[in-house]
Amino acid sequence: MTTTTNLNIKTDRTVKEKSERIFSELGLNMTTAVNMFLRASIRENGIPFDLKIEEPNKTTIAAIEEGRRIASDPTVKGYHSIDELKAALEV
């Protein structure tokens, strides 16, 4: 026979309410959903989904570096309004 224990957690009220609506549509309650997460964590021996910090690709890194270079270059022409930019682009 399995013995149970209580687990008390704190979360934002909106997160709880939105989660409960989703779980309800799936035919689950919060306890069952949390238990599913915990069991999946045990099965996966970790968090059961990817946790990662997205790193920019080479193209994005180059664009960021170019933007920083342009921003710090006093010889680069700047524009004070979108109309001024459009006029310069002849749009």
PyMOL Python script that loads the backbone (N, CA, C, O; Angstrom):
from pymol import cmd

cmd.read_pdbstr("""\
ATOM      1  N   MET A   1       0.841  -1.184   0.000  1.00  0.00           N
ATOM      2  CA  MET A   1       0.000   0.000   0.000  1.00  0.00           C
ATOM      3  C   MET A   1       0.882   1.242   0.000  1.00  0.00           C
ATOM      4  O   MET A   1       1.839   1.341   0.768  1.00  0.00           O
ATOM      5  N   THR A   2       0.546   2.180  -0.868  1.00  0.00           N
ATOM      6  CA  THR A   2       1.304   3.420  -0.968  1.00  0.00           C
ATOM      7  C   THR A   2       0.823   4.403   0.085  1.00  0.00           C
ATOM      8  O   THR A   2      -0.379   4.595   0.272  1.00  0.00           O
ATOM      9  N   THR A   3       1.770   5.020   0.768  1.00  0.00           N
ATOM     10  CA  THR A   3       1.407   6.079   1.706  1.00  0.00           C
ATOM     11  C   THR A   3       1.574   7.414   1.000  1.00  0.00           C
ATOM     12  O   THR A   3       2.481   7.580   0.184  1.00  0.00           O
ATOM     13  N   THR A   4       0.723   8.344   1.302  1.00  0.00           N
ATOM     14  CA  THR A   4       0.784   9.653   0.658  1.00  0.00           C
ATOM     15  C   THR A   4       1.275  10.686   1.663  1.00  0.00           C
ATOM     16  O   THR A   4       1.250  10.475   2.876  1.00  0.00           O
ATOM     17  N   THR A   5       1.717  11.801   1.115  1.00  0.00           N
ATOM     18  CA  THR A   5       2.155  12.921   1.937  1.00  0.00           C
ATOM     19  C   THR A   5       1.669  14.198   1.263  1.00  0.00           C
ATOM     20  O   THR A   5       1.356  14.192   0.073  1.00  0.00           O
ATOM     21  N   ASN A   6       1.608  15.261   1.995  1.00  0.00           N
ATOM     22  CA  ASN A   6       1.189  16.548   1.441  1.00  0.00           C
ATOM     23  C   ASN A   6       2.386  17.288   0.871  1.00  0.00           C
ATOM     24  O   ASN A   6       3.501  17.198   1.386  1.00  0.00           O
ATOM     25  N   LEU A   7       2.134  18.011  -0.190  1.00  0.00           N
ATOM     26  CA  LEU A   7       3.142  18.854  -0.820  1.00  0.00           C
ATOM     27  C   LEU A   7       2.527  20.239  -0.954  1.00  0.00           C
ATOM     28  O   LEU A   7       1.541  20.414  -1.670  1.00  0.00           O
ATOM     29  N   ASN A   8       3.092  21.212  -0.280  1.00  0.00           N
ATOM     30  CA  ASN A   8       2.578  22.584  -0.339  1.00  0.00           C
ATOM     31  C   ASN A   8       3.511  23.405  -1.209  1.00  0.00           C
ATOM     32  O   ASN A   8       4.715  23.464  -0.956  1.00  0.00           O
ATOM     33  N   ILE A   9       2.955  24.041  -2.236  1.00  0.00           N
ATOM     34  CA  ILE A   9       3.752  24.900  -3.100  1.00  0.00           C
ATOM     35  C   ILE A   9       3.070  26.249  -3.233  1.00  0.00           C
ATOM     36  O   ILE A   9       1.860  26.368  -3.037  1.00  0.00           O
ATOM     37  N   LYS A  10       3.847  27.256  -3.564  1.00  0.00           N
ATOM     38  CA  LYS A  10       3.304  28.589  -3.821  1.00  0.00           C
ATOM     39  C   LYS A  10       3.489  28.897  -5.292  1.00  0.00           C
ATOM     40  O   LYS A  10       4.533  28.605  -5.876  1.00  0.00           O
ATOM     41  N   THR A  11       2.469  29.488  -5.881  1.00  0.00           N
ATOM     42  CA  THR A  11       2.536  29.912  -7.268  1.00  0.00           C
ATOM     43  C   THR A  11       1.637  31.123  -7.455  1.00  0.00           C
ATOM     44  O   THR A  11       0.769  31.400  -6.628  1.00  0.00           O
ATOM     45  N   ASP A  12       1.851  31.828  -8.529  1.00  0.00           N
ATOM     46  CA  ASP A  12       1.032  32.981  -8.866  1.00  0.00           C
ATOM     47  C   ASP A  12      -0.418  32.535  -9.070  1.00  0.00           C
ATOM     48  O   ASP A  12      -0.662  31.494  -9.680  1.00  0.00           O
ATOM     49  N   ARG A  13      -1.354  33.292  -8.580  1.00  0.00           N
ATOM     50  CA  ARG A  13      -2.771  32.934  -8.673  1.00  0.00           C
ATOM     51  C   ARG A  13      -3.203  32.717 -10.125  1.00  0.00           C
ATOM     52  O   ARG A  13      -3.933  31.772 -10.423  1.00  0.00           O
ATOM     53  N   THR A  14      -2.751  33.592 -11.025  1.00  0.00           N
ATOM     54  CA  THR A  14      -3.128  33.472 -12.434  1.00  0.00           C
ATOM     55  C   THR A  14      -2.588  32.183 -13.038  1.00  0.00           C
ATOM     56  O   THR A  14      -3.277  31.522 -13.814  1.00  0.00           O
ATOM     57  N   VAL A  15      -1.357  31.826 -12.684  1.00  0.00           N
ATOM     58  CA  VAL A  15      -0.769  30.582 -13.179  1.00  0.00           C
ATOM     59  C   VAL A  15      -1.610  29.396 -12.710  1.00  0.00           C
ATOM     60  O   VAL A  15      -1.893  28.485 -13.489  1.00  0.00           O
ATOM     61  N   LYS A  16      -2.002  29.407 -11.456  1.00  0.00           N
ATOM     62  CA  LYS A  16      -2.816  28.322 -10.904  1.00  0.00           C
ATOM     63  C   LYS A  16      -4.161  28.227 -11.627  1.00  0.00           C
ATOM     64  O   LYS A  16      -4.581  27.140 -12.024  1.00  0.00           O
ATOM     65  N   GLU A  17      -4.827  29.357 -11.794  1.00  0.00           N
ATOM     66  CA  GLU A  17      -6.154  29.342 -12.416  1.00  0.00           C
ATOM     67  C   GLU A  17      -6.089  28.879 -13.865  1.00  0.00           C
ATOM     68  O   GLU A  17      -6.911  28.071 -14.296  1.00  0.00           O
ATOM     69  N   LYS A  18      -5.105  29.393 -14.627  1.00  0.00           N
ATOM     70  CA  LYS A  18      -4.972  28.987 -16.025  1.00  0.00           C
ATOM     71  C   LYS A  18      -4.619  27.512 -16.138  1.00  0.00           C
ATOM     72  O   LYS A  18      -5.122  26.811 -17.017  1.00  0.00           O
ATOM     73  N   SER A  19      -3.752  27.044 -15.247  1.00  0.00           N
ATOM     74  CA  SER A  19      -3.365  25.642 -15.255  1.00  0.00           C
ATOM     75  C   SER A  19      -4.558  24.756 -14.929  1.00  0.00           C
ATOM     76  O   SER A  19      -4.776  23.734 -15.580  1.00  0.00           O
ATOM     77  N   GLU A  20      -5.320  25.145 -13.932  1.00  0.00           N
ATOM     78  CA  GLU A  20      -6.495  24.353 -13.549  1.00  0.00           C
ATOM     79  C   GLU A  20      -7.487  24.236 -14.698  1.00  0.00           C
ATOM     80  O   GLU A  20      -8.083  23.177 -14.899  1.00  0.00           O
ATOM     81  N   ARG A  21      -7.669  25.322 -15.457  1.00  0.00           N
ATOM     82  CA  ARG A  21      -8.581  25.262 -16.616  1.00  0.00           C
ATOM     83  C   ARG A  21      -8.084  24.255 -17.649  1.00  0.00           C
ATOM     84  O   ARG A  21      -8.857  23.453 -18.174  1.00  0.00           O
ATOM     85  N   ILE A  22      -6.793  24.308 -17.932  1.00  0.00           N
ATOM     86  CA  ILE A  22      -6.207  23.379 -18.910  1.00  0.00           C
ATOM     87  C   ILE A  22      -6.331  21.945 -18.417  1.00  0.00           C
ATOM     88  O   ILE A  22      -6.764  21.064 -19.159  1.00  0.00           O
ATOM     89  N   PHE A  23      -5.951  21.709 -17.162  1.00  0.00           N
ATOM     90  CA  PHE A  23      -6.008  20.354 -16.621  1.00  0.00           C
ATOM     91  C   PHE A  23      -7.440  19.838 -16.619  1.00  0.00           C
ATOM     92  O   PHE A  23      -7.684  18.668 -16.912  1.00  0.00           O
ATOM     93  N   SER A  24      -8.380  20.705 -16.290  1.00  0.00           N
ATOM     94  CA  SER A  24      -9.789  20.312 -16.278  1.00  0.00           C
ATOM     95  C   SER A  24     -10.243  19.855 -17.668  1.00  0.00           C
ATOM     96  O   SER A  24     -10.950  18.856 -17.806  1.00  0.00           O
ATOM     97  N   GLU A  25      -9.826  20.598 -18.686  1.00  0.00           N
ATOM     98  CA  GLU A  25     -10.172  20.200 -20.059  1.00  0.00           C
ATOM     99  C   GLU A  25      -9.573  18.850 -20.416  1.00  0.00           C
ATOM    100  O   GLU A  25     -10.110  18.128 -21.256  1.00  0.00           O
ATOM    101  N   LEU A  26      -8.464  18.510 -19.778  1.00  0.00           N
ATOM    102  CA  LEU A  26      -7.818  17.218 -20.012  1.00  0.00           C
ATOM    103  C   LEU A  26      -8.366  16.127 -19.093  1.00  0.00           C
ATOM    104  O   LEU A  26      -7.938  14.974 -19.160  1.00  0.00           O
ATOM    105  N   GLY A  27      -9.310  16.499 -18.237  1.00  0.00           N
ATOM    106  CA  GLY A  27      -9.885  15.534 -17.308  1.00  0.00           C
ATOM    107  C   GLY A  27      -9.007  15.284 -16.093  1.00  0.00           C
ATOM    108  O   GLY A  27      -9.109  14.236 -15.455  1.00  0.00           O
ATOM    109  N   LEU A  28      -8.147  16.242 -15.772  1.00  0.00           N
ATOM    110  CA  LEU A  28      -7.225  16.101 -14.649  1.00  0.00           C
ATOM    111  C   LEU A  28      -7.487  17.175 -13.609  1.00  0.00           C
ATOM    112  O   LEU A  28      -8.043  18.231 -13.911  1.00  0.00           O
ATOM    113  N   ASN A  29      -7.080  16.892 -12.382  1.00  0.00           N
ATOM    114  CA  ASN A  29      -7.063  17.942 -11.380  1.00  0.00           C
ATOM    115  C   ASN A  29      -5.608  18.314 -11.120  1.00  0.00           C
ATOM    116  O   ASN A  29      -4.696  17.678 -11.648  1.00  0.00           O
ATOM    117  N   MET A  30      -5.394  19.336 -10.311  1.00  0.00           N
ATOM    118  CA  MET A  30      -4.037  19.822 -10.057  1.00  0.00           C
ATOM    119  C   MET A  30      -3.168  18.734  -9.434  1.00  0.00           C
ATOM    120  O   MET A  30      -2.007  18.580  -9.815  1.00  0.00           O
ATOM    121  N   THR A  31      -3.711  17.982  -8.487  1.00  0.00           N
ATOM    122  CA  THR A  31      -2.939  16.931  -7.827  1.00  0.00           C
ATOM    123  C   THR A  31      -2.452  15.896  -8.832  1.00  0.00           C
ATOM    124  O   THR A  31      -1.284  15.508  -8.809  1.00  0.00           O
ATOM    125  N   THR A  32      -3.331  15.455  -9.700  1.00  0.00           N
ATOM    126  CA  THR A  32      -2.950  14.462 -10.698  1.00  0.00           C
ATOM    127  C   THR A  32      -1.905  15.019 -11.649  1.00  0.00           C
ATOM    128  O   THR A  32      -0.942  14.331 -11.988  1.00  0.00           O
ATOM    129  N   ALA A  33      -2.089  16.262 -12.084  1.00  0.00           N
ATOM    130  CA  ALA A  33      -1.130  16.883 -13.012  1.00  0.00           C
ATOM    131  C   ALA A  33       0.247  17.020 -12.372  1.00  0.00           C
ATOM    132  O   ALA A  33       1.256  16.729 -13.015  1.00  0.00           O
ATOM    133  N   VAL A  34       0.304  17.459 -11.115  1.00  0.00           N
ATOM    134  CA  VAL A  34       1.586  17.604 -10.429  1.00  0.00           C
ATOM    135  C   VAL A  34       2.226  16.226 -10.251  1.00  0.00           C
ATOM    136  O   VAL A  34       3.434  16.078 -10.435  1.00  0.00           O
ATOM    137  N   ASN A  35       1.433  15.227  -9.899  1.00  0.00           N
ATOM    138  CA  ASN A  35       1.964  13.876  -9.760  1.00  0.00           C
ATOM    139  C   ASN A  35       2.500  13.346 -11.091  1.00  0.00           C
ATOM    140  O   ASN A  35       3.513  12.648 -11.120  1.00  0.00           O
ATOM    141  N   MET A  36       1.830  13.672 -12.175  1.00  0.00           N
ATOM    142  CA  MET A  36       2.336  13.272 -13.498  1.00  0.00           C
ATOM    143  C   MET A  36       3.704  13.897 -13.757  1.00  0.00           C
ATOM    144  O   MET A  36       4.620  13.231 -14.240  1.00  0.00           O
ATOM    145  N   PHE A  37       3.831  15.189 -13.429  1.00  0.00           N
ATOM    146  CA  PHE A  37       5.114  15.871 -13.592  1.00  0.00           C
ATOM    147  C   PHE A  37       6.193  15.215 -12.735  1.00  0.00           C
ATOM    148  O   PHE A  37       7.297  14.958 -13.214  1.00  0.00           O
ATOM    149  N   LEU A  38       5.877  14.945 -11.476  1.00  0.00           N
ATOM    150  CA  LEU A  38       6.861  14.344 -10.579  1.00  0.00           C
ATOM    151  C   LEU A  38       7.279  12.956 -11.053  1.00  0.00           C
ATOM    152  O   LEU A  38       8.463  12.620 -11.020  1.00  0.00           O
ATOM    153  N   ARG A  39       6.318  12.152 -11.491  1.00  0.00           N
ATOM    154  CA  ARG A  39       6.644  10.812 -11.984  1.00  0.00           C
ATOM    155  C   ARG A  39       7.468  10.879 -13.271  1.00  0.00           C
ATOM    156  O   ARG A  39       8.386  10.083 -13.467  1.00  0.00           O
ATOM    157  N   ALA A  40       7.139  11.824 -14.139  1.00  0.00           N
ATOM    158  CA  ALA A  40       7.935  11.992 -15.358  1.00  0.00           C
ATOM    159  C   ALA A  40       9.353  12.432 -15.006  1.00  0.00           C
ATOM    160  O   ALA A  40      10.308  12.007 -15.656  1.00  0.00           O
ATOM    161  N   SER A  41       9.503  13.273 -13.993  1.00  0.00           N
ATOM    162  CA  SER A  41      10.834  13.696 -13.541  1.00  0.00           C
ATOM    163  C   SER A  41      11.643  12.506 -13.047  1.00  0.00           C
ATOM    164  O   SER A  41      12.838  12.400 -13.324  1.00  0.00           O
ATOM    165  N   ILE A  42      10.988  11.609 -12.312  1.00  0.00           N
ATOM    166  CA  ILE A  42      11.665  10.399 -11.827  1.00  0.00           C
ATOM    167  C   ILE A  42      12.059   9.523 -13.014  1.00  0.00           C
ATOM    168  O   ILE A  42      13.191   9.046 -13.089  1.00  0.00           O
ATOM    169  N   ARG A  43      11.130   9.315 -13.934  1.00  0.00           N
ATOM    170  CA  ARG A  43      11.393   8.473 -15.104  1.00  0.00           C
ATOM    171  C   ARG A  43      12.551   9.017 -15.944  1.00  0.00           C
ATOM    172  O   ARG A  43      13.397   8.255 -16.412  1.00  0.00           O
ATOM    173  N   GLU A  44      12.580  10.344 -16.132  1.00  0.00           N
ATOM    174  CA  GLU A  44      13.613  10.986 -16.955  1.00  0.00           C
ATOM    175  C   GLU A  44      14.892  11.265 -16.174  1.00  0.00           C
ATOM    176  O   GLU A  44      15.917  11.636 -16.746  1.00  0.00           O
ATOM    177  N   ASN A  45      14.813  11.080 -14.856  1.00  0.00           N
ATOM    178  CA  ASN A  45      15.931  11.389 -13.969  1.00  0.00           C
ATOM    179  C   ASN A  45      16.331  12.866 -14.099  1.00  0.00           C
ATOM    180  O   ASN A  45      17.514  13.208 -14.099  1.00  0.00           O
ATOM    181  N   GLY A  46      15.336  13.712 -14.206  1.00  0.00           N
ATOM    182  CA  GLY A  46      15.537  15.151 -14.345  1.00  0.00           C
ATOM    183  C   GLY A  46      14.245  15.813 -14.753  1.00  0.00           C
ATOM    184  O   GLY A  46      13.189  15.181 -14.739  1.00  0.00           O
ATOM    185  N   ILE A  47      14.314  17.058 -15.112  1.00  0.00           N
ATOM    186  CA  ILE A  47      13.146  17.783 -15.597  1.00  0.00           C
ATOM    187  C   ILE A  47      12.704  17.128 -16.908  1.00  0.00           C
ATOM    188  O   ILE A  47      13.540  16.905 -17.783  1.00  0.00           O
ATOM    189  N   PRO A  48      11.420  16.815 -17.069  1.00  0.00           N
ATOM    190  CA  PRO A  48      10.979  16.062 -18.238  1.00  0.00           C
ATOM    191  C   PRO A  48      10.766  16.906 -19.504  1.00  0.00           C
ATOM    192  O   PRO A  48      10.003  16.517 -20.389  1.00  0.00           O
ATOM    193  N   PHE A  49      11.421  18.026 -19.584  1.00  0.00           N
ATOM    194  CA  PHE A  49      11.412  18.839 -20.800  1.00  0.00           C
ATOM    195  C   PHE A  49      12.714  19.615 -20.838  1.00  0.00           C
ATOM    196  O   PHE A  49      13.389  19.764 -19.820  1.00  0.00           O
ATOM    197  N   ASP A  50      13.064  20.107 -22.018  1.00  0.00           N
ATOM    198  CA  ASP A  50      14.327  20.822 -22.176  1.00  0.00           C
ATOM    199  C   ASP A  50      14.294  22.166 -21.470  1.00  0.00           C
ATOM    200  O   ASP A  50      13.349  22.941 -21.619  1.00  0.00           O
ATOM    201  N   LEU A  51      15.335  22.427 -20.705  1.00  0.00           N
ATOM    202  CA  LEU A  51      15.564  23.738 -20.118  1.00  0.00           C
ATOM    203  C   LEU A  51      16.827  24.269 -20.759  1.00  0.00           C
ATOM    204  O   LEU A  51      17.904  23.698 -20.594  1.00  0.00           O
ATOM    205  N   LYS A  52      16.695  25.357 -21.488  1.00  0.00           N
ATOM    206  CA  LYS A  52      17.879  25.867 -22.154  1.00  0.00           C
ATOM    207  C   LYS A  52      17.784  27.364 -22.344  1.00  0.00           C
ATOM    208  O   LYS A  52      16.701  27.945 -22.408  1.00  0.00           O
ATOM    209  N   ILE A  53      18.930  27.952 -22.430  1.00  0.00           N
ATOM    210  CA  ILE A  53      19.041  29.361 -22.749  1.00  0.00           C
ATOM    211  C   ILE A  53      19.351  29.418 -24.236  1.00  0.00           C
ATOM    212  O   ILE A  53      20.364  28.891 -24.697  1.00  0.00           O
ATOM    213  N   GLU A  54      18.477  30.055 -24.964  1.00  0.00           N
ATOM    214  CA  GLU A  54      18.681  30.142 -26.408  1.00  0.00           C
ATOM    215  C   GLU A  54      19.882  31.033 -26.691  1.00  0.00           C
ATOM    216  O   GLU A  54      19.964  32.159 -26.202  1.00  0.00           O
ATOM    217  N   GLU A  55      20.795  30.522 -27.471  1.00  0.00           N
ATOM    218  CA  GLU A  55      21.956  31.303 -27.861  1.00  0.00           C
ATOM    219  C   GLU A  55      21.783  31.725 -29.309  1.00  0.00           C
ATOM    220  O   GLU A  55      21.351  30.930 -30.143  1.00  0.00           O
ATOM    221  N   PRO A  56      22.117  32.963 -29.610  1.00  0.00           N
ATOM    222  CA  PRO A  56      21.956  33.426 -30.989  1.00  0.00           C
ATOM    223  C   PRO A  56      22.915  32.698 -31.936  1.00  0.00           C
ATOM    224  O   PRO A  56      24.023  32.317 -31.558  1.00  0.00           O
ATOM    225  N   ASN A  57      22.453  32.517 -33.186  1.00  0.00           N
ATOM    226  CA  ASN A  57      23.317  31.885 -34.190  1.00  0.00           C
ATOM    227  C   ASN A  57      24.338  32.899 -34.699  1.00  0.00           C
ATOM    228  O   ASN A  57      24.324  34.061 -34.294  1.00  0.00           O
ATOM    229  N   LYS A  58      25.221  32.453 -35.586  1.00  0.00           N
ATOM    230  CA  LYS A  58      26.312  33.314 -36.071  1.00  0.00           C
ATOM    231  C   LYS A  58      25.786  34.568 -36.766  1.00  0.00           C
ATOM    232  O   LYS A  58      26.352  35.649 -36.604  1.00  0.00           O
ATOM    233  N   THR A  59      24.711  34.431 -37.536  1.00  0.00           N
ATOM    234  CA  THR A  59      24.142  35.576 -38.248  1.00  0.00           C
ATOM    235  C   THR A  59      23.627  36.619 -37.270  1.00  0.00           C
ATOM    236  O   THR A  59      23.847  37.816 -37.453  1.00  0.00           O
ATOM    237  N   THR A  60      22.935  36.155 -36.226  1.00  0.00           N
ATOM    238  CA  THR A  60      22.404  37.077 -35.229  1.00  0.00           C
ATOM    239  C   THR A  60      23.530  37.750 -34.453  1.00  0.00           C
ATOM    240  O   THR A  60      23.474  38.951 -34.192  1.00  0.00           O
ATOM    241  N   ILE A  61      24.553  36.978 -34.084  1.00  0.00           N
ATOM    242  CA  ILE A  61      25.696  37.550 -33.373  1.00  0.00           C
ATOM    243  C   ILE A  61      26.358  38.628 -34.230  1.00  0.00           C
ATOM    244  O   ILE A  61      26.715  39.692 -33.725  1.00  0.00           O
ATOM    245  N   ALA A  62      26.522  38.353 -35.533  1.00  0.00           N
ATOM    246  CA  ALA A  62      27.131  39.339 -36.430  1.00  0.00           C
ATOM    247  C   ALA A  62      26.272  40.596 -36.507  1.00  0.00           C
ATOM    248  O   ALA A  62      26.798  41.709 -36.511  1.00  0.00           O
ATOM    249  N   ALA A  63      24.945  40.423 -36.570  1.00  0.00           N
ATOM    250  CA  ALA A  63      24.047  41.574 -36.643  1.00  0.00           C
ATOM    251  C   ALA A  63      24.111  42.400 -35.364  1.00  0.00           C
ATOM    252  O   ALA A  63      24.098  43.630 -35.416  1.00  0.00           O
ATOM    253  N   ILE A  64      24.181  41.732 -34.221  1.00  0.00           N
ATOM    254  CA  ILE A  64      24.293  42.444 -32.945  1.00  0.00           C
ATOM    255  C   ILE A  64      25.593  43.240 -32.895  1.00  0.00           C
ATOM    256  O   ILE A  64      25.602  44.404 -32.492  1.00  0.00           O
ATOM    257  N   GLU A  65      26.679  42.612 -33.303  1.00  0.00           N
ATOM    258  CA  GLU A  65      27.974  43.299 -33.305  1.00  0.00           C
ATOM    259  C   GLU A  65      27.961  44.492 -34.259  1.00  0.00           C
ATOM    260  O   GLU A  65      28.491  45.558 -33.944  1.00  0.00           O
ATOM    261  N   GLU A  66      27.346  44.299 -35.432  1.00  0.00           N
ATOM    262  CA  GLU A  66      27.259  45.403 -36.392  1.00  0.00           C
ATOM    263  C   GLU A  66      26.428  46.544 -35.815  1.00  0.00           C
ATOM    264  O   GLU A  66      26.785  47.713 -35.966  1.00  0.00           O
ATOM    265  N   GLY A  67      25.324  46.210 -35.157  1.00  0.00           N
ATOM    266  CA  GLY A  67      24.481  47.228 -34.540  1.00  0.00           C
ATOM    267  C   GLY A  67      25.228  48.009 -33.475  1.00  0.00           C
ATOM    268  O   GLY A  67      25.100  49.230 -33.385  1.00  0.00           O
ATOM    269  N   ARG A  68      26.007  47.305 -32.670  1.00  0.00           N
ATOM    270  CA  ARG A  68      26.793  47.982 -31.632  1.00  0.00           C
ATOM    271  C   ARG A  68      27.853  48.891 -32.255  1.00  0.00           C
ATOM    272  O   ARG A  68      28.091  50.002 -31.781  1.00  0.00           O
ATOM    273  N   ARG A  69      28.482  48.402 -33.322  1.00  0.00           N
ATOM    274  CA  ARG A  69      29.491  49.213 -34.004  1.00  0.00           C
ATOM    275  C   ARG A  69      28.858  50.471 -34.579  1.00  0.00           C
ATOM    276  O   ARG A  69      29.394  51.568 -34.422  1.00  0.00           O
ATOM    277  N   ILE A  70      27.732  50.318 -35.237  1.00  0.00           N
ATOM    278  CA  ILE A  70      27.028  51.456 -35.839  1.00  0.00           C
ATOM    279  C   ILE A  70      26.588  52.443 -34.759  1.00  0.00           C
ATOM    280  O   ILE A  70      26.724  53.655 -34.923  1.00  0.00           O
ATOM    281  N   ALA A  71      26.058  51.913 -33.653  1.00  0.00           N
ATOM    282  CA  ALA A  71      25.567  52.776 -32.574  1.00  0.00           C
ATOM    283  C   ALA A  71      26.677  53.606 -31.950  1.00  0.00           C
ATOM    284  O   ALA A  71      26.430  54.716 -31.477  1.00  0.00           O
ATOM    285  N   SER A  72      27.893  53.081 -31.943  1.00  0.00           N
ATOM    286  CA  SER A  72      28.991  53.819 -31.315  1.00  0.00           C
ATOM    287  C   SER A  72      29.822  54.618 -32.315  1.00  0.00           C
ATOM    288  O   SER A  72      30.788  55.276 -31.929  1.00  0.00           O
ATOM    289  N   ASP A  73      29.454  54.567 -33.596  1.00  0.00           N
ATOM    290  CA  ASP A  73      30.218  55.271 -34.635  1.00  0.00           C
ATOM    291  C   ASP A  73      29.567  56.630 -34.909  1.00  0.00           C
ATOM    292  O   ASP A  73      28.476  56.684 -35.477  1.00  0.00           O
ATOM    293  N   PRO A  74      30.221  57.724 -34.515  1.00  0.00           N
ATOM    294  CA  PRO A  74      29.619  59.050 -34.700  1.00  0.00           C
ATOM    295  C   PRO A  74      29.509  59.464 -36.165  1.00  0.00           C
ATOM    296  O   PRO A  74      28.800  60.421 -36.474  1.00  0.00           O
ATOM    297  N   THR A  75      30.183  58.778 -37.062  1.00  0.00           N
ATOM    298  CA  THR A  75      30.108  59.149 -38.481  1.00  0.00           C
ATOM    299  C   THR A  75      28.905  58.527 -39.188  1.00  0.00           C
ATOM    300  O   THR A  75      28.608  58.887 -40.327  1.00  0.00           O
ATOM    301  N   VAL A  76      28.220  57.613 -38.537  1.00  0.00           N
ATOM    302  CA  VAL A  76      27.060  56.961 -39.149  1.00  0.00           C
ATOM    303  C   VAL A  76      25.858  57.888 -39.035  1.00  0.00           C
ATOM    304  O   VAL A  76      25.561  58.406 -37.958  1.00  0.00           O
ATOM    305  N   LYS A  77      25.165  58.094 -40.163  1.00  0.00           N
ATOM    306  CA  LYS A  77      23.997  58.968 -40.204  1.00  0.00           C
ATOM    307  C   LYS A  77      22.863  58.350 -39.409  1.00  0.00           C
ATOM    308  O   LYS A  77      22.564  57.166 -39.559  1.00  0.00           O
ATOM    309  N   GLY A  78      22.228  59.157 -38.557  1.00  0.00           N
ATOM    310  CA  GLY A  78      21.069  58.724 -37.789  1.00  0.00           C
ATOM    311  C   GLY A  78      19.830  59.482 -38.226  1.00  0.00           C
ATOM    312  O   GLY A  78      19.931  60.503 -38.906  1.00  0.00           O
ATOM    313  N   TYR A  79      18.684  59.000 -37.846  1.00  0.00           N
ATOM    314  CA  TYR A  79      17.417  59.617 -38.227  1.00  0.00           C
ATOM    315  C   TYR A  79      16.579  59.854 -36.981  1.00  0.00           C
ATOM    316  O   TYR A  79      16.613  59.065 -36.036  1.00  0.00           O
ATOM    317  N   HIS A  80      15.833  60.938 -36.987  1.00  0.00           N
ATOM    318  CA  HIS A  80      15.043  61.311 -35.823  1.00  0.00           C
ATOM    319  C   HIS A  80      13.584  60.907 -35.960  1.00  0.00           C
ATOM    320  O   HIS A  80      12.831  60.985 -34.989  1.00  0.00           O
ATOM    321  N   SER A  81      13.177  60.482 -37.132  1.00  0.00           N
ATOM    322  CA  SER A  81      11.789  60.062 -37.318  1.00  0.00           C
ATOM    323  C   SER A  81      11.733  59.050 -38.458  1.00  0.00           C
ATOM    324  O   SER A  81      12.659  58.939 -39.261  1.00  0.00           O
ATOM    325  N   ILE A  82      10.643  58.331 -38.506  1.00  0.00           N
ATOM    326  CA  ILE A  82      10.454  57.357 -39.576  1.00  0.00           C
ATOM    327  C   ILE A  82      10.294  58.075 -40.914  1.00  0.00           C
ATOM    328  O   ILE A  82      10.715  57.559 -41.949  1.00  0.00           O
ATOM    329  N   ASP A  83       9.692  59.257 -40.899  1.00  0.00           N
ATOM    330  CA  ASP A  83       9.535  60.017 -42.148  1.00  0.00           C
ATOM    331  C   ASP A  83      10.886  60.438 -42.695  1.00  0.00           C
ATOM    332  O   ASP A  83      11.106  60.404 -43.906  1.00  0.00           O
ATOM    333  N   GLU A  84      11.799  60.836 -41.804  1.00  0.00           N
ATOM    334  CA  GLU A  84      13.166  61.215 -42.216  1.00  0.00           C
ATOM    335  C   GLU A  84      13.877  60.017 -42.818  1.00  0.00           C
ATOM    336  O   GLU A  84      14.568  60.151 -43.827  1.00  0.00           O
ATOM    337  N   LEU A  85      13.718  58.855 -42.216  1.00  0.00           N
ATOM    338  CA  LEU A  85      14.335  57.635 -42.748  1.00  0.00           C
ATOM    339  C   LEU A  85      13.748  57.266 -44.101  1.00  0.00           C
ATOM    340  O   LEU A  85      14.484  56.918 -45.025  1.00  0.00           O
ATOM    341  N   LYS A  86      12.413  57.341 -44.225  1.00  0.00           N
ATOM    342  CA  LYS A  86      11.754  57.029 -45.503  1.00  0.00           C
ATOM    343  C   LYS A  86      12.236  57.960 -46.610  1.00  0.00           C
ATOM    344  O   LYS A  86      12.462  57.534 -47.742  1.00  0.00           O
ATOM    345  N   ALA A  87      12.390  59.231 -46.267  1.00  0.00           N
ATOM    346  CA  ALA A  87      12.862  60.199 -47.259  1.00  0.00           C
ATOM    347  C   ALA A  87      14.282  59.840 -47.709  1.00  0.00           C
ATOM    348  O   ALA A  87      14.598  59.923 -48.896  1.00  0.00           O
ATOM    349  N   ALA A  88      15.124  59.446 -46.772  1.00  0.00           N
ATOM    350  CA  ALA A  88      16.498  59.070 -47.110  1.00  0.00           C
ATOM    351  C   ALA A  88      16.517  57.802 -47.965  1.00  0.00           C
ATOM    352  O   ALA A  88      17.393  57.640 -48.814  1.00  0.00           O
ATOM    353  N   LEU A  89      15.558  56.909 -47.746  1.00  0.00           N
ATOM    354  CA  LEU A  89      15.476  55.673 -48.522  1.00  0.00           C
ATOM    355  C   LEU A  89      14.683  55.853 -49.808  1.00  0.00           C
ATOM    356  O   LEU A  89      14.599  54.946 -50.637  1.00  0.00           O
ATOM    357  N   GLU A  90      14.105  57.039 -49.959  1.00  0.00           N
ATOM    358  CA  GLU A  90      13.271  57.380 -51.120  1.00  0.00           C
ATOM    359  C   GLU A  90      12.088  56.417 -51.224  1.00  0.00           C
ATOM    360  O   GLU A  90      11.772  55.907 -52.299  1.00  0.00           O
ATOM    361  N   VAL A  91      11.448  56.186 -50.088  1.00  0.00           N
ATOM    362  CA  VAL A  91      10.280  55.295 -50.033  1.00  0.00           C
ATOM    363  C   VAL A  91       9.019  56.123 -50.010  1.00  0.00           C
ATOM    364  O   VAL A  91       7.920  55.571 -49.964  1.00  0.00           O
TER     365      VAL A  91
END
""", "prot")
cmd.dss("prot")
cmd.show_as("cartoon", "prot")
cmd.util.cbc("prot")
cmd.orient("prot")
